[in-house]
């Protein structure tokens, strides 16, 4: 809801003269319920590109407030961003018409503030200069007093594209830049584009130099750092890049002897052409492997390893620990599945597998043997071991059928699902 938006609280305090909102949601709700703001929003709620009269009980207002299929607040940031221009034009039209209602001028100011105040901006100072471009402006006062609203820099290259900085010394008024410097990054028209559907995805930062501290103030989008430049919108930046009072104050170091320095870093996100296709194969071909260990009773505690076998285009091994492993040691037989080719395959490709460890009953196929299902993501050469799979007592109990008189142990692994990754680089 709107009362959860900290910027709205600023609007309440500074524009409407309401008390400061602090603390919990309950305190914010009190701001929403304060008489002056409630009366304004009872008169009019903004919903996309039309006006809706609000009437009835607080419950009715809540219903109207949540109007829309998506159940989003009417003044959510996405709606305001979409209808920013419409909101400003509407506010100017009302002001020009001399709306008589006492609450309307305040409402106009509220809408205009909301329309211009939704962009979240991050500002920090760093010691490194901009990597791609710097623009030094001398005689700033003469430039700001001229009739030129904006100034475009020369072309600079970054990421294989041509760019410009667009500078508004007195602010771009239709982007909320009143009493501010406005600075934008623009993709130049000289770029070759194959057709009208081109787009360039960019992470960018804009800079202004603090000449006293030898540091740079870096300004960037906090919520959406990547922007798409295309035929319809070839310019991104900040209407409120820096307020003029801060910029003009000599002790801040941004304007020294009527000179200032701006800059830009542009990182173009380019498709590499690399892609992978991940498929999960159910009951893969040759998905069952049998490992036979003769004279198992005489191997003692020696670990038994099978040869390599292939399932799902990868090589595997079975490992049997007669005396158990880890927490099972001394009490249970441990069986492990190992991805044998992990160190050999480049680049490294993890594998997901669902499989069953089995020790069949060798006396009768109709009698159940030992079985344990395991699901594991092999992202290293580590083995995946069974857990409390088959007790040593049951293993050596000849009535169970796991280890007959000839002491030949049969261990199986059956793959139920295995992933296959195909890379296209």
N, C-alpha and C positions, 0 to 999 in steps of 0.2 A: 504493500500500500504506500501511498505518497508520504505518510508520516514516518516511514522507515528510511526515507531518502535524506541524508544529512544536508544536501544542498537546499532542500525545501525548508529545512529549519533555518538556514541562513536567510532565505527569502523571508520567512516569518519574522526574523529578528530585524533585518536591515530595511526591508521594503515596507513591511506592514506594521512595524512597531510592536511586534508581539514579544512576550518574554522569552528568554533563552530556554532552549530545550536541552536537558541533560538527563543522564541516567538511563533507565530501562525503557522498554517498549511502552510501558504504562505512562511514563512521562511524555513520550512522543505522542501517545494517543491523546493525552491531555491537550497537547498543542493542536491536534486535529480537531478536538472538541471545543477549542476556544471560540468565543462568539464571533469575532470578526472574520476569521478564516472560514468558519462554517457558513456564515451568511454569504460570503463570496462564492463558495463552491455550491451552495444551494441555488444561487442565481444561475450558475452556468458551469457545466463540466465539458471539458474538451475531449472529444473522442474521434481520433483520426481527422477527417476533413469535414465534420459537421458538428453542429451545436445541439445539445440535448437539454431541454428544460427539466429541472429536477423539482419534484413536488412530493408531498406526502410525509410519511414518518421517517425517522432515522433508518428503519429497516428498508423502506423504499429507496432511500438514498444509497444504502449499501448495495442494493440490487443493481441500481443504475451505475454505481461506481464500478461494479464488477462486470458491466455489460461487455460482451463479446464472447464468441465461441471458445476462444482460448482461455477465458477467465482471467485475463491479464488486467492489471490496473489501467484505468483510462489514460493516466499520465505516465505510463511506464516509459523508460528511456528510449526504447525502440520506436514507439509511436512518436515521441517528440523529435527524435532524430529524423524520422521519415517526413514529418510535417513541419520541420523547422521554418522553412520559408513561408509556408502558409500561416503559421502562427504569428510571425513578425508582421506580415502584410495585414492580417486581421487586426492586430493591435494598433497599427498605424491608421487603418481605416476608422476604427472606433474613436481614436483620439481626434482625428480630423473631423469626425461627425459631431464632436462635442457631446458625448453621451452624458445625459443629465443625472442619471442615478448616482448617488453618492458613492456606492461601492464599486462602480464600474471602472473609474480611473485606477483604483487599487488593483482590480482584477486584471486590467490591461498590463500593469507593471509586473504582476505575478506571472502572466502568460509569457511576456517578453523575456523575463528572467529565466523561466524554465526552458524556453526555446533556445536560449543562448548558453545555458549553463550545464548541459548534460555531458560534455566531453571531459573525460577524466584524463588529466595531464600529469605526467611525472617530470619532476625537475630535480637535478642533482649536479653538483660541481665535481669536475675531474681535472686532472693536470695534463692529460694528453690532448693535443689539438685534433681537430676533425681530420679523418684519414683521406677524404676525397676532395674537399673543396673549401676554400676560405674566400670571403669577400670583405675587403676593407672599404669603408665609406668615410670619406673626408668631407668637411664642411656640412655636417649633418643638419645644422640649423637651416642653412639655405635650402637644402633638399626638403625639409619638413615644411618650410614656409612657401614652397612652390605650389603651383596648381596641379602638379603631377600626383595622382592618387597612389600609383604604384610604380615600382621600378623593377625591371627584370635584369638579372645578372647575365654575364656571358655564359656560353655553353661549356659544361664540363662533362667528362665521361666517367661512368662507373658501371660495372657489371655488363659492359657491352652496349650500353644505351647512353643517349645524350640527355642531359638534365639542365635545369635552370633553377635559381632561387628567385622567388617573387617576394618583394619587400614592400610593405605598406607603412610608411613612416608615421602616419597618423591613424593607423588601424583600418581594417576592412569592416566598414560599418554593418554590412548585411551579414556578417559572420560574428557579430557580437564583439567587434574589435574597438568599440568606442573607448577612448582614453588608454589605448594599448598600442604596442607595436604588433603588427601581424606579419608572419613569415610562413612561406609555403614552398614546398618542393614541387616542381612542374616537369613533366616529361616533355622534351622538346619535339616540335613538329618535324624536325629533320630525321627522326628515326625511321628506318625502312620497316614497313609493316606489310605483311603479305596480303591481308584483307582487313575488312572492317571489324572483325571479331577479335582482334588482338587484345591481349592483356598482359600486364607485367606485375608480378607480385613482389612487394618490396618491404623490407624492414628499413626504416630510416630514422635518423636523429638530426635535430637542428641545434645549432650552437650559437652562443654569443660569448664574447671574450671579456673576462674581468681583467682589465689591464693592470690593476693594482695588486691583486693577489696572484697574477699569472695563472689563473685557472679558467676553465670554460664551464659555463652553465649549459647543461644538456637538457633539451626539452624533447619529450616523446610521448606518444599515446600510451596510457597506462593499461587500458583494457583491451585495445586492439592494436598491438604494435605492428602487425603486418597489414599493409594496405594494397589494394588492387588498382593500378592505373590502367585505364582503358579509353576507348574513343569517347565515351560519355563523361568520364571524370578523369582528367589528366593532371589534376592538381590536388595535393593534400598538404595540410599544415595546420596552423594554429592562429585563429583570430585573436586570441588572448595569449600571444606568445610571451609578452612581458609588458607589464603596465608602465606607462610613460613616466609616472612619478618615480618609480624605482630606477628606470633606465636613465633618467635625467639627473638623478642625485649623484653628485661627483664622488662621494665617498664609496659608492657601490662599484665604481671602476668600469662601468660599461661604456660610458661616454666621456672621453678624456681629450681635451683640446679639440672638441668638435669632431673627433674621429671614433669609429667603432668597427668591430670586426664580427662578422657572422660566418657560419660554416655549416657543412652538411656531411653526413656519412650515409651512404646508400648501399644496402646489401640486397642484391637481386636474387630472388629464389628461382633457380632454374631447374627444370626437370632433368634428371641425370640419365633417364632412359632405362635405369635398372628397375627390375621388378621381380617378384617372386610369386609363384603360384603354390599355395598350400592346399593339399588334398588329403582327406582322411579316407583311407582304404579299409573297407570292412572285409574281414576274412580273406586276407591277401593270399595269392598263389604261393604254394610251398611254405605256408605259414606255420607248419608244425615241424619241430626238430626233436629227434630222439638221441639222447646221449646215454650210451651203455658203458657201464663200468664193471668189468669182470673182477672176481675175487675181491669184492668190496670190503669183506671182513678183514682182509690182510693189509689194507692201505693205511690203517691207523688214523692219525690226524692229518695226513698229507692232503693238501688241497688238490682237487681234481678239476682240470680245465679241458673243455671240449675244443675241437677244432673250430675254425670260423665257418659260419653259414650265412647265407644272404636271405633277407626278408625285407620287402619294401625298398629295394635298391641300396640297402645298407648292410654292413657286415656285423655279426653279433657273435658272442660266445656265451656258453653256459659255464658257470663255476659252481662247484659243489664243495661245501665245507663239512666233512664228515663229523667233526666235533662241534659244529656250530660256529657262529660268528657273533661278535658283539654281545648283546644281552641274552642271546640264545645259546651262547657257548656252554657246552657241557650237558645241555638238556634237550636241544632240538637239532635236527639236521637243517642246515641252511643252504638254500639254493639261490644263486644270483644270476641276473642277466646283465651282460656288459655290452655296451656299444663299442665294438672293437676298432672301428675305423675312424673314430672321432679325431685323432691327431693327424690322420693322413689326408682327410678331406679338407680342401681349401676352396672357398672360405668355410669356416665352421658352420655346420648346419644342425641345429637342435632337432630332436625327433620326439614326438609324442607316441606312446604305445600303450595299449591295453592288452594284457596277456595273462595266460594261466600257467602256473607251475603245476606239473602233474607227476605223481609217482603211481603207476598203474598197479593193480592187483594182478600178480603174475599167475595166480592159481586159477582165476576165472575172470573172463571179461565182463561177466554179468554182475560181479561184485565191485562195489565202488572202491576206488583208490583214494589217495590223498590229493587234494586239489586246493589251490589258492589263487584268487584273481588279484592282479596288481595293475594299477594305473600310474604311469610315471612319465615325466617330461625329462628326457635325457638332454640336458644342455651342457654337459661336460662328459669326461671319460669315466665318471663315477659309475659304480655298479648299483643296481637296485636289487636289494636282497629281500628274501622272504622273511616273514615274521611269524615265529611259532608255527612253522609249517607242518612238521612231522616230528613227534617226540622220538628220542632215541630208543626208548622202551618199546614203542609201537614198531619202530623200524626193525628191531632185532627180534621181535616176537614172530616166530615162524608161522603161527596160525593166522597172521594178518595178511600174508601173501606179498609183502613189499620186498622181502629179501629171501628168496627160496633157498633150498639146500645148496645149490651151486654158487650162492653168494654173488650173483650178478644183479647189480642195481640198475634199474632203468629210470632215467629222469627225462621228462619232456617239457618243452615250452610250446604253447599254442598261442599264436598272435590272433587276437580278436579284432583289433583296430591298430593301424599304424599310419603315421603321417608321412607324406611324400612332398618334398619341397623341390620345385624346379625353378631355377633362377634364369632370368634373361637379362644379361648385362651387355 
